[in-house]
Amino acid sequence: MWKFMSALLAWGICFSAVAEELVLETWRVDDEVLWKERFLPRFQAKYPDITVRLQPIRSAEYDQGLSKRLAAGSAGDLITCRPYDQSLQVFKQGHLVDLTDLPGMENFPSFAKAAWQTDTGAQTFCLPIASVIQGFYFNIDIFKQLGLTPPKTRAEFFAVLEKVKQDGRYLPLAFAAHDSWVVSELGYQNIGPNYWHGEDGRQALVNGQARFTDSPYVDVFKELSRWTPYIGANPAEATETKAVDAFATGKAAMIVAGSWAITQFTGKVNFGAFPPPVAKAGDACYFTDHTDMGIGINTASKHKEAAMKLVEWMASAEFAELFSNSVPGFFSLSNHFFELKDPVASTMMGWRDTCDSTIRLGAQFLSRGQPSFTDGLAEVTQAVVLGKMTPEAAAEQTQQGLNTWYAPQMSSKSESSSVIGSTTTPDIPSEISAAP
């Protein structure tokens, strides 16, 4: 009888362990097969008593649905975290476990952790997973055919555009002017860091030491308005799908793109990448290396210990290399050293060695109030590219939006001449509050 009870007890313990299932929510639906066939089996080989079920939700539906599920107590055990303010709000609402002391968190540099920390940096609530880099792709075969080389300066960039246009066989630049987020993030915030000197200029706006009507920010609009003759006869109809198709089928010489698009072109077109051109040869270069994706643990999870094991494994060198080489264009944020196999991804990550990086302007602080800085910037940037607004008017409208609620800008006086390009970086305020 005792042997039977012992066996039953052992079976019950085993069954209980195997039945411990984690649910991981993510907006990365394109990576679903990789998670199921490559990432999660590697983890489960180490922890056979833990099963993980991926719950992919399309990006456009992820954020609003997540808030509702968390409030209702029906969200997964782990969630994929947006950077900065979106996830900070979720943490403040009590939905994310504090991961400050997570074993392995020491493998991540401060800039990576900052995307998922409180304003003071005292608490970290998501594990940094990956960033994405923004720049330009070019068709290697078309460039060879026309005797072109990847441009390093703005003058060279426009010379390439004009050469392709005069040839007449190819679209000089595939650019989805129909989609405002593309125009803003892959247009304005792609070339912009070379104008406002990366983090110096971004933090100057955050601290109220620069205004959006200052020349570095206005001049980006001016350059974008010069792109219009090179992006097709009907730019308002150029959707992201059409732009991607034009480059993938060899009809366009260049495309503004994020590293996340590498897999869209691999095997379809012979292409390379170059960073945003600088004003003149020898200038310091800047590019957007945007912290994009983290992983957090739901405080309502009934399997926190198992979830912690999964997150600890994601902080390892094994996961960093596996993820970065399985999803080209999503770059691990850890300090682990490994070699990237994809040549375009390797090229783009190499920009970290020669240029300074920054994040998108509205990611931190500037989009906490209404009107939304991010949405407003997308609207006016699109209007400039389509010839419906002047660069000066676009900058003024964006600045007026900040003036209505963002305290540092309401009382600021432009000090851009002493801030942008300086050797010191202004301090980010520890607390930003909306105007009463």
SENURO-765813 format. One record per residue (C-alpha): residue number from 1; x, y, z. Coordinates in Angstrom, 3 decimals, decimal comma. Example, Ala and Ser with C-alpha at 12.3 -4.5 7.8 and 13.67 -1.06 7.14 Angstrom:
2
+-----+----------+----------+----------+
:   n :       xx :       yy :       zz :
+-----+----------+----------+----------+
:   1 :   12,300 :   -4,500 :    7,800 :
:   2 :   13,670 :   -1,060 :    7,140 :
+-----+----------+----------+----------+
END
This chain:
436
+-----+----------+----------+----------+
:   n :       xx :       yy :       zz :
+-----+----------+----------+----------+
:   1 :    0,000 :    0,000 :    0,000 :
:   2 :    2,820 :    2,370 :    0,957 :
:   3 :    4,617 :    1,662 :   -2,346 :
:   4 :    1,407 :    2,438 :   -4,220 :
:   5 :    0,901 :    5,700 :   -2,316 :
:   6 :    4,562 :    6,675 :   -2,885 :
:   7 :    4,240 :    6,011 :   -6,583 :
:   8 :    1,000 :    7,962 :   -6,748 :
:   9 :    2,545 :   10,834 :   -4,838 :
:  10 :    5,575 :   10,869 :   -7,157 :
:  11 :    3,297 :   10,805 :  -10,187 :
:  12 :    1,267 :   13,656 :   -8,732 :
:  13 :    4,362 :   15,796 :   -8,165 :
:  14 :    5,562 :   15,081 :  -11,695 :
:  15 :    2,138 :   15,877 :  -13,135 :
:  16 :    1,959 :   19,091 :  -11,145 :
:  17 :    5,384 :   20,184 :  -12,434 :
:  18 :    4,637 :   19,348 :  -16,049 :
:  19 :    1,290 :   21,116 :  -15,780 :
:  20 :    3,060 :   24,374 :  -14,817 :
:  21 :    2,480 :   26,274 :  -18,043 :
:  22 :    3,642 :   29,817 :  -18,735 :
:  23 :    1,919 :   32,084 :  -21,239 :
:  24 :    4,138 :   34,638 :  -22,993 :
:  25 :    2,331 :   37,469 :  -24,767 :
:  26 :    4,075 :   39,187 :  -27,698 :
:  27 :    3,297 :   41,490 :  -30,615 :
:  28 :    6,031 :   39,790 :  -32,698 :
:  29 :    3,668 :   37,604 :  -34,701 :
:  30 :    6,249 :   37,239 :  -37,471 :
:  31 :    8,546 :   35,411 :  -35,051 :
:  32 :    5,961 :   32,942 :  -33,805 :
:  33 :    7,523 :   29,935 :  -35,524 :
:  34 :   10,997 :   30,840 :  -34,261 :
:  35 :    9,800 :   31,040 :  -30,679 :
:  36 :    7,948 :   27,745 :  -30,934 :
:  37 :   10,606 :   25,799 :  -32,839 :
:  38 :   13,894 :   27,373 :  -31,761 :
:  39 :   13,817 :   29,547 :  -28,640 :
:  40 :   11,353 :   27,861 :  -26,309 :
:  41 :   12,536 :   24,275 :  -26,986 :
:  42 :   16,061 :   25,372 :  -25,972 :
:  43 :   14,709 :   26,689 :  -22,666 :
:  44 :   12,509 :   23,670 :  -22,087 :
:  45 :   15,465 :   21,355 :  -22,637 :
:  46 :   16,959 :   22,962 :  -19,528 :
:  47 :   13,687 :   23,086 :  -17,606 :
:  48 :   11,545 :   20,143 :  -18,753 :
:  49 :    9,124 :   20,743 :  -15,894 :
:  50 :    8,095 :   24,117 :  -17,375 :
:  51 :    6,112 :   24,499 :  -20,580 :
:  52 :    5,747 :   27,844 :  -22,342 :
:  53 :    2,902 :   28,791 :  -24,637 :
:  54 :    3,346 :   31,767 :  -26,942 :
:  55 :    0,364 :   34,076 :  -27,354 :
:  56 :    1,063 :   36,348 :  -30,361 :
:  57 :   -1,139 :   39,406 :  -30,864 :
:  58 :   -0,793 :   41,793 :  -33,797 :
:  59 :    1,104 :   44,957 :  -32,946 :
:  60 :   -1,764 :   47,337 :  -33,735 :
:  61 :   -3,992 :   45,530 :  -31,222 :
:  62 :   -1,395 :   44,663 :  -28,591 :
:  63 :   -1,209 :   47,761 :  -26,369 :
:  64 :   -4,874 :   48,525 :  -25,813 :
:  65 :   -5,734 :   44,865 :  -25,401 :
:  66 :   -2,897 :   44,341 :  -22,934 :
:  67 :   -4,144 :   47,109 :  -20,656 :
:  68 :   -7,592 :   45,565 :  -20,600 :
:  69 :   -6,293 :   42,050 :  -19,943 :
:  70 :   -4,035 :   43,208 :  -17,126 :
:  71 :   -6,883 :   45,093 :  -15,495 :
:  72 :   -9,132 :   42,053 :  -15,826 :
:  73 :   -6,476 :   39,652 :  -14,521 :
:  74 :   -6,459 :   37,645 :  -17,748 :
:  75 :   -3,073 :   38,618 :  -19,191 :
:  76 :   -0,258 :   36,122 :  -19,675 :
:  77 :    2,385 :   35,241 :  -17,109 :
:  78 :    4,937 :   37,211 :  -19,116 :
:  79 :    4,425 :   40,142 :  -21,441 :
:  80 :    6,552 :   41,745 :  -24,117 :
:  81 :    7,310 :   45,310 :  -23,010 :
:  82 :    7,280 :   48,442 :  -25,128 :
:  83 :   10,109 :   50,837 :  -24,209 :
:  84 :    9,921 :   53,786 :  -21,837 :
:  85 :    6,634 :   55,449 :  -20,976 :
:  86 :    4,188 :   52,766 :  -22,089 :
:  87 :    5,683 :   50,075 :  -19,888 :
:  88 :    6,496 :   52,530 :  -17,107 :
:  89 :    2,778 :   53,242 :  -16,820 :
:  90 :    2,051 :   49,510 :  -16,611 :
:  91 :    4,632 :   49,184 :  -13,802 :
:  92 :    3,188 :   52,144 :  -11,919 :
:  93 :   -0,215 :   50,465 :  -12,089 :
:  94 :    1,308 :   47,495 :  -10,251 :
:  95 :    1,175 :   44,981 :  -13,099 :
:  96 :    4,916 :   44,238 :  -13,492 :
:  97 :    7,296 :   42,470 :  -11,104 :
:  98 :   10,364 :   44,461 :  -10,022 :
:  99 :   13,348 :   42,833 :  -11,781 :
: 100 :   16,051 :   45,159 :  -10,449 :
: 101 :   17,941 :   42,322 :   -8,738 :
: 102 :   17,341 :   39,690 :  -11,420 :
: 103 :   20,450 :   37,489 :  -11,848 :
: 104 :   21,891 :   38,385 :  -15,252 :
: 105 :   20,659 :   41,992 :  -15,270 :
: 106 :   24,293 :   43,008 :  -14,778 :
: 107 :   24,919 :   41,865 :  -18,367 :
: 108 :   23,026 :   44,887 :  -19,707 :
: 109 :   24,444 :   48,433 :  -20,008 :
: 110 :   22,703 :   51,390 :  -18,443 :
: 111 :   21,317 :   52,757 :  -21,727 :
: 112 :   19,569 :   49,429 :  -22,359 :
: 113 :   18,050 :   49,197 :  -18,896 :
: 114 :   16,957 :   52,861 :  -18,983 :
: 115 :   14,153 :   51,975 :  -21,405 :
: 116 :   12,512 :   49,898 :  -18,673 :
: 117 :   13,366 :   51,784 :  -15,510 :
: 118 :   11,652 :   54,364 :  -13,347 :
: 119 :   12,651 :   57,982 :  -14,007 :
: 120 :   15,207 :   57,863 :  -11,197 :
: 121 :   16,664 :   54,553 :  -12,418 :
: 122 :   16,046 :   52,981 :   -9,026 :
: 123 :   13,864 :   50,140 :  -10,309 :
: 124 :   13,997 :   47,989 :  -13,433 :
: 125 :   10,769 :   46,273 :  -14,445 :
: 126 :   11,515 :   44,517 :  -17,758 :
: 127 :   14,519 :   42,625 :  -19,083 :
: 128 :   16,019 :   44,389 :  -22,147 :
: 129 :   15,800 :   42,075 :  -25,152 :
: 130 :   16,470 :   43,891 :  -28,415 :
: 131 :   16,886 :   47,183 :  -30,229 :
: 132 :   16,312 :   48,144 :  -33,850 :
: 133 :   18,494 :   50,401 :  -35,989 :
: 134 :   17,329 :   52,868 :  -38,629 :
: 135 :   19,117 :   53,824 :  -41,833 :
: 136 :   18,999 :   53,232 :  -45,582 :
: 137 :   19,188 :   50,148 :  -47,801 :
: 138 :   20,560 :   50,315 :  -51,328 :
: 139 :   20,359 :   47,948 :  -54,297 :
: 140 :   23,929 :   46,825 :  -54,880 :
: 141 :   23,302 :   45,805 :  -58,493 :
: 142 :   21,689 :   49,118 :  -59,441 :
: 143 :   24,516 :   51,047 :  -57,777 :
: 144 :   27,095 :   49,055 :  -59,734 :
: 145 :   25,171 :   49,513 :  -62,962 :
: 146 :   25,053 :   53,298 :  -62,511 :
: 147 :   28,555 :   53,651 :  -61,083 :
: 148 :   27,322 :   54,781 :  -57,676 :
: 149 :   28,727 :   54,317 :  -54,185 :
: 150 :   26,823 :   54,516 :  -50,886 :
: 151 :   26,682 :   58,214 :  -49,929 :
: 152 :   28,411 :   59,446 :  -46,803 :
: 153 :   27,410 :   63,122 :  -46,931 :
: 154 :   24,127 :   64,856 :  -47,708 :
: 155 :   25,563 :   66,306 :  -50,905 :
: 156 :   26,515 :   62,811 :  -52,044 :
: 157 :   23,067 :   61,523 :  -51,080 :
: 158 :   21,271 :   64,038 :  -53,273 :
: 159 :   23,773 :   63,468 :  -56,075 :
: 160 :   22,857 :   59,764 :  -56,003 :
: 161 :   19,149 :   60,593 :  -56,014 :
: 162 :   19,583 :   62,877 :  -59,008 :
: 163 :   21,715 :   60,378 :  -60,912 :
: 164 :   19,080 :   57,654 :  -60,512 :
: 165 :   16,301 :   60,060 :  -61,457 :
: 166 :   18,106 :   61,186 :  -64,606 :
: 167 :   18,720 :   57,569 :  -65,625 :
: 168 :   14,962 :   57,064 :  -65,519 :
: 169 :   14,810 :   53,304 :  -65,058 :
: 170 :   14,449 :   53,127 :  -61,285 :
: 171 :   12,690 :   54,904 :  -58,463 :
: 172 :   15,447 :   56,818 :  -56,644 :
: 173 :   14,006 :   56,383 :  -53,144 :
: 174 :   11,196 :   54,097 :  -51,953 :
: 175 :    9,471 :   56,044 :  -49,190 :
: 176 :    5,985 :   55,316 :  -47,808 :
: 177 :    4,744 :   58,906 :  -47,669 :
: 178 :    1,185 :   57,607 :  -47,326 :
: 179 :    1,970 :   56,240 :  -43,842 :
: 180 :    2,671 :   59,020 :  -41,356 :
: 181 :    4,564 :   56,804 :  -38,890 :
: 182 :    7,019 :   55,830 :  -41,634 :
: 183 :    7,550 :   59,456 :  -42,636 :
: 184 :    8,237 :   60,401 :  -39,017 :
: 185 :   10,236 :   57,438 :  -37,704 :
: 186 :   12,080 :   56,429 :  -40,879 :
: 187 :   12,278 :   59,913 :  -42,327 :
: 188 :   12,490 :   62,649 :  -39,725 :
: 189 :   13,873 :   60,556 :  -36,864 :
: 190 :   16,204 :   58,679 :  -39,182 :
: 191 :   18,197 :   61,621 :  -40,546 :
: 192 :   17,460 :   63,966 :  -37,633 :
: 193 :   20,102 :   62,842 :  -35,118 :
: 194 :   22,870 :   64,149 :  -37,408 :
: 195 :   21,237 :   67,585 :  -37,204 :
: 196 :   20,592 :   67,767 :  -33,450 :
: 197 :   23,636 :   65,685 :  -32,454 :
: 198 :   21,857 :   62,655 :  -31,071 :
: 199 :   21,353 :   62,534 :  -27,332 :
: 200 :   22,531 :   66,129 :  -26,820 :
: 201 :   19,649 :   67,421 :  -28,907 :
: 202 :   17,053 :   64,982 :  -27,610 :
: 203 :   17,812 :   65,704 :  -23,979 :
: 204 :   17,955 :   69,437 :  -24,676 :
: 205 :   14,305 :   69,227 :  -25,751 :
: 206 :   13,455 :   67,121 :  -22,698 :
: 207 :   15,009 :   69,688 :  -20,348 :
: 208 :   13,620 :   72,749 :  -22,098 :
: 209 :   17,093 :   73,922 :  -23,119 :
: 210 :   16,129 :   73,765 :  -26,780 :
: 211 :   12,892 :   74,345 :  -28,627 :
: 212 :   11,513 :   72,543 :  -31,634 :
: 213 :   11,595 :   75,789 :  -33,582 :
: 214 :   15,395 :   75,913 :  -33,295 :
: 215 :   17,308 :   75,403 :  -36,531 :
: 216 :   18,525 :   71,807 :  -35,980 :
: 217 :   14,930 :   70,545 :  -35,798 :
: 218 :   13,548 :   72,820 :  -38,539 :
: 219 :   16,377 :   71,916 :  -40,920 :
: 220 :   15,370 :   68,236 :  -40,847 :
: 221 :   11,970 :   69,212 :  -42,251 :
: 222 :   13,752 :   71,242 :  -44,914 :
: 223 :   15,772 :   68,244 :  -46,052 :
: 224 :   12,706 :   66,009 :  -46,151 :
: 225 :   10,930 :   68,531 :  -48,364 :
: 226 :   13,802 :   68,071 :  -50,829 :
: 227 :   13,098 :   64,329 :  -51,006 :
: 228 :    9,697 :   64,782 :  -52,629 :
: 229 :   10,862 :   64,876 :  -56,296 :
: 230 :   12,617 :   61,524 :  -55,826 :
: 231 :    9,918 :   59,366 :  -54,187 :
: 232 :    7,537 :   58,881 :  -57,104 :
: 233 :    4,836 :   60,723 :  -59,005 :
: 234 :    2,106 :   60,044 :  -56,423 :
: 235 :    3,783 :   60,059 :  -52,994 :
: 236 :    0,468 :   60,267 :  -51,126 :
: 237 :   -0,385 :   56,826 :  -52,520 :
: 238 :    2,964 :   55,254 :  -51,601 :
: 239 :    2,059 :   52,873 :  -48,782 :
: 240 :    4,598 :   50,876 :  -46,801 :
: 241 :    3,570 :   47,750 :  -48,715 :
: 242 :    4,194 :   49,469 :  -52,051 :
: 243 :    7,535 :   50,877 :  -50,930 :
: 244 :    8,732 :   47,491 :  -49,697 :
: 245 :    7,580 :   45,830 :  -52,909 :
: 246 :    9,360 :   48,439 :  -55,064 :
: 247 :   12,680 :   47,762 :  -53,367 :
: 248 :   12,227 :   43,990 :  -53,062 :
: 249 :   11,506 :   43,651 :  -56,793 :
: 250 :   14,466 :   45,761 :  -57,901 :
: 251 :   12,416 :   48,765 :  -58,993 :
: 252 :   13,912 :   51,187 :  -56,450 :
: 253 :   17,564 :   52,060 :  -55,908 :
: 254 :   17,189 :   52,892 :  -52,205 :
: 255 :   14,686 :   52,668 :  -49,385 :
: 256 :   14,511 :   54,258 :  -45,945 :
: 257 :   14,220 :   51,331 :  -43,587 :
: 258 :   14,587 :   49,898 :  -40,150 :
: 259 :   16,681 :   46,845 :  -39,397 :
: 260 :   13,462 :   44,931 :  -38,709 :
: 261 :   12,884 :   44,861 :  -42,486 :
: 262 :   16,007 :   42,815 :  -43,279 :
: 263 :   14,079 :   39,560 :  -43,619 :
: 264 :   11,624 :   41,229 :  -46,004 :
: 265 :   14,402 :   41,648 :  -48,571 :
: 266 :   16,723 :   38,719 :  -47,870 :
: 267 :   16,803 :   36,350 :  -50,820 :
: 268 :   14,816 :   38,750 :  -53,012 :
: 269 :   17,281 :   41,514 :  -53,794 :
: 270 :   21,040 :   42,053 :  -53,488 :
: 271 :   21,219 :   44,878 :  -50,948 :
: 272 :   23,437 :   46,647 :  -48,470 :
: 273 :   22,976 :   49,342 :  -45,832 :
: 274 :   24,422 :   52,767 :  -45,079 :
: 275 :   23,826 :   55,109 :  -42,107 :
: 276 :   22,192 :   58,538 :  -42,351 :
: 277 :   24,575 :   60,858 :  -44,241 :
: 278 :   26,360 :   63,638 :  -42,353 :
: 279 :   26,618 :   67,297 :  -43,356 :
: 280 :   30,201 :   67,088 :  -44,524 :
: 281 :   33,056 :   64,591 :  -44,565 :
: 282 :   34,678 :   64,146 :  -41,189 :
: 283 :   31,641 :   65,186 :  -39,128 :
: 284 :   30,659 :   63,102 :  -36,130 :
: 285 :   27,840 :   60,739 :  -37,045 :
: 286 :   24,677 :   59,802 :  -35,188 :
: 287 :   21,942 :   57,250 :  -35,807 :
: 288 :   18,809 :   55,900 :  -34,162 :
: 289 :   19,405 :   52,655 :  -32,267 :
: 290 :   16,029 :   52,355 :  -30,613 :
: 291 :   15,481 :   50,122 :  -27,600 :
: 292 :   12,458 :   48,244 :  -28,851 :
: 293 :   11,560 :   45,170 :  -26,859 :
: 294 :   11,759 :   43,869 :  -23,298 :
: 295 :   10,203 :   41,037 :  -21,292 :
: 296 :    8,350 :   41,503 :  -18,002 :
: 297 :    6,559 :   39,286 :  -15,490 :
: 298 :    2,900 :   39,852 :  -14,681 :
: 299 :    2,420 :   40,391 :  -10,942 :
: 300 :   -0,825 :   38,406 :  -11,193 :
: 301 :    0,977 :   35,319 :  -12,508 :
: 302 :    0,522 :   32,162 :  -10,466 :
: 303 :    3,872 :   30,879 :  -11,731 :
: 304 :    6,290 :   33,687 :  -10,870 :
: 305 :    9,143 :   31,344 :   -9,938 :
: 306 :    8,947 :   29,541 :  -13,272 :
: 307 :    8,579 :   32,874 :  -15,097 :
: 308 :   11,699 :   34,130 :  -13,333 :
: 309 :   13,657 :   31,133 :  -14,637 :
: 310 :   12,610 :   31,958 :  -18,190 :
: 311 :   13,625 :   35,601 :  -17,829 :
: 312 :   16,957 :   34,618 :  -16,266 :
: 313 :   17,646 :   32,387 :  -19,269 :
: 314 :   16,802 :   35,276 :  -21,593 :
: 315 :   19,529 :   37,276 :  -19,846 :
: 316 :   22,136 :   34,690 :  -20,855 :
: 317 :   24,720 :   34,731 :  -23,640 :
: 318 :   23,057 :   31,663 :  -25,127 :
: 319 :   19,786 :   33,482 :  -25,692 :
: 320 :   21,462 :   36,703 :  -26,886 :
: 321 :   23,284 :   34,928 :  -29,701 :
: 322 :   20,382 :   32,634 :  -30,553 :
: 323 :   17,899 :   35,502 :  -30,771 :
: 324 :   20,114 :   37,931 :  -32,695 :
: 325 :   21,075 :   35,380 :  -35,333 :
: 326 :   17,558 :   33,969 :  -35,634 :
: 327 :   15,867 :   37,357 :  -36,045 :
: 328 :   18,281 :   39,451 :  -38,147 :
: 329 :   17,828 :   43,147 :  -37,504 :
: 330 :   16,821 :   42,781 :  -33,862 :
: 331 :   19,992 :   43,340 :  -31,900 :
: 332 :   20,598 :   41,970 :  -28,433 :
: 333 :   20,983 :   44,684 :  -25,806 :
: 334 :   23,307 :   42,598 :  -23,646 :
: 335 :   27,080 :   42,994 :  -23,317 :
: 336 :   27,726 :   39,436 :  -24,480 :
: 337 :   30,083 :   39,133 :  -27,420 :
: 338 :   29,049 :   37,068 :  -30,421 :
: 339 :   29,253 :   37,245 :  -34,203 :
: 340 :   26,267 :   38,149 :  -36,345 :
: 341 :   25,878 :   35,910 :  -39,373 :
: 342 :   23,653 :   38,146 :  -41,505 :
: 343 :   25,899 :   40,587 :  -43,436 :
: 344 :   23,434 :   43,508 :  -43,465 :
: 345 :   22,648 :   43,111 :  -39,768 :
: 346 :   26,369 :   42,935 :  -39,041 :
: 347 :   26,943 :   46,127 :  -41,041 :
: 348 :   24,253 :   47,996 :  -39,153 :
: 349 :   25,413 :   46,836 :  -35,739 :
: 350 :   28,900 :   47,973 :  -36,759 :
: 351 :   27,674 :   51,574 :  -36,797 :
: 352 :   27,791 :   51,397 :  -33,012 :
: 353 :   31,585 :   51,324 :  -33,296 :
: 354 :   31,882 :   54,487 :  -35,383 :
: 355 :   28,839 :   56,633 :  -34,561 :
: 356 :   26,893 :   57,692 :  -31,472 :
: 357 :   23,372 :   56,355 :  -31,080 :
: 358 :   20,165 :   57,844 :  -29,758 :
: 359 :   16,484 :   56,922 :  -29,432 :
: 360 :   13,340 :   58,365 :  -30,997 :
: 361 :   12,422 :   61,813 :  -29,737 :
: 362 :    9,001 :   60,990 :  -28,339 :
: 363 :    9,921 :   57,751 :  -26,597 :
: 364 :   10,665 :   59,285 :  -23,206 :
: 365 :    8,823 :   62,107 :  -21,409 :
: 366 :    7,650 :   64,060 :  -24,468 :
: 367 :    4,629 :   61,872 :  -25,224 :
: 368 :    3,174 :   61,689 :  -21,725 :
: 369 :    0,630 :   64,435 :  -22,304 :
: 370 :   -1,855 :   65,664 :  -24,882 :
: 371 :   -1,580 :   66,529 :  -27,662 :
: 372 :    0,686 :   63,558 :  -28,314 :
: 373 :    4,133 :   64,635 :  -29,464 :
: 374 :    4,630 :   61,390 :  -31,400 :
: 375 :    1,308 :   61,607 :  -33,214 :
: 376 :    1,721 :   65,317 :  -33,889 :
: 377 :    5,215 :   64,897 :  -35,291 :
: 378 :    4,004 :   62,166 :  -37,630 :
: 379 :    1,177 :   64,395 :  -38,870 :
: 380 :    3,279 :   67,460 :  -39,637 :
: 381 :    6,188 :   65,495 :  -41,112 :
: 382 :    3,844 :   63,844 :  -43,578 :
: 383 :    2,358 :   67,247 :  -44,438 :
: 384 :    5,830 :   68,638 :  -45,195 :
: 385 :    6,758 :   65,728 :  -47,458 :
: 386 :    3,453 :   66,030 :  -49,334 :
: 387 :    3,940 :   69,786 :  -49,771 :
: 388 :    0,988 :   70,745 :  -47,569 :
: 389 :    2,990 :   72,528 :  -44,852 :
: 390 :    6,217 :   74,496 :  -44,687 :
: 391 :    9,080 :   73,268 :  -42,496 :
: 392 :    8,734 :   76,337 :  -40,303 :
: 393 :    5,003 :   75,838 :  -39,794 :
: 394 :    5,544 :   72,164 :  -38,969 :
: 395 :    8,106 :   73,022 :  -36,311 :
: 396 :    5,916 :   75,772 :  -34,859 :
: 397 :    2,867 :   73,495 :  -34,609 :
: 398 :    4,903 :   70,799 :  -32,863 :
: 399 :    6,340 :   73,333 :  -30,417 :
: 400 :    2,907 :   74,776 :  -29,654 :
: 401 :    1,714 :   71,283 :  -28,774 :
: 402 :    4,496 :   70,924 :  -26,196 :
: 403 :    3,786 :   74,421 :  -24,867 :
: 404 :    0,269 :   73,415 :  -23,833 :
: 405 :    1,273 :   70,753 :  -21,309 :
: 406 :    5,021 :   70,067 :  -21,035 :
: 407 :    6,327 :   72,193 :  -18,165 :
: 408 :   10,022 :   72,454 :  -19,198 :
: 409 :    8,991 :   73,729 :  -22,643 :
: 410 :    6,336 :   76,129 :  -21,318 :
: 411 :    8,939 :   78,089 :  -19,402 :
: 412 :   11,978 :   77,409 :  -21,572 :
: 413 :   14,112 :   79,805 :  -23,514 :
: 414 :   16,048 :   78,457 :  -26,445 :
: 415 :   19,624 :   77,676 :  -25,465 :
: 416 :   20,341 :   75,353 :  -28,351 :
: 417 :   23,458 :   77,239 :  -29,380 :
: 418 :   25,074 :   76,328 :  -26,072 :
: 419 :   23,534 :   72,871 :  -25,693 :
: 420 :   23,495 :   71,066 :  -29,026 :
: 421 :   26,987 :   69,989 :  -29,918 :
: 422 :   28,345 :   70,681 :  -26,439 :
: 423 :   30,526 :   68,157 :  -24,662 :
: 424 :   28,181 :   67,901 :  -21,700 :
: 425 :   24,816 :   66,249 :  -21,736 :
: 426 :   21,975 :   67,966 :  -19,865 :
: 427 :   20,438 :   66,024 :  -17,000 :
: 428 :   17,048 :   64,454 :  -17,620 :
: 429 :   14,636 :   65,762 :  -14,992 :
: 430 :   13,773 :   63,177 :  -12,355 :
: 431 :   10,096 :   64,064 :  -12,558 :
: 432 :    8,145 :   65,532 :  -15,449 :
: 433 :    4,629 :   66,746 :  -14,711 :
: 434 :    1,924 :   68,134 :  -16,905 :
: 435 :    0,924 :   71,747 :  -16,490 :
: 436 :   -2,124 :   72,327 :  -14,293 :
+-----+----------+----------+----------+
END
